[in-house]
């Protein structure tokens, strides 16, 4: 588990999806996981603000980004941009044969409930594919935690990300499924 220093409030976070790769300088990548199969490859990163996922199949790339909603990201080939303030479940059937399903929400809990859930998540983070802790020198509260579980399958990959915000008693949760269907024209 590595550490980073700060991130925005939950009200300032957005999930975006792009039908293209994004340049690495857009993110402060702290930890990365790579998965390659004979049919596709995926890079999953925890960043100083959230996470990014890059799914590649043949000559096509789909990029998911959870970051500050005012981050200076390109608009070219952006499929969506949604604040995490409202839960959403999205599905994109792309022309390249890739199907992307995204679900995300920001859950606010009572302080005592948050403490119980936070303890459970700290245990889960120890077994996660990627995990990061954010230490804020100005706070005596438990540090923010982010972790990701990656589940590769033969023709798909599932990604479950959790970002804990102790100061707000909030958890931003995302579930992503990237799968492909064989197409004659790829």
Buried (B, 14 or more C-beta within 10 A) or exposed (E): BEEBEEBBEBEBBBBBBBBBBBEEEBBBBBBEBEBEEEEBBBBBBBBBBBBBBBBBBEEBBBBBBBBBBEBEBEEEBBBBBBBBBEEBEBEBEBEBBBBBBBBBBBBEBEEEEBBEBBEEBBEBBEEBBBBBBBEBEEEEEBBBBBBBBBEBEEEBBBBBBBBBBBEBBBBBBBBBBBBBEEEEEE
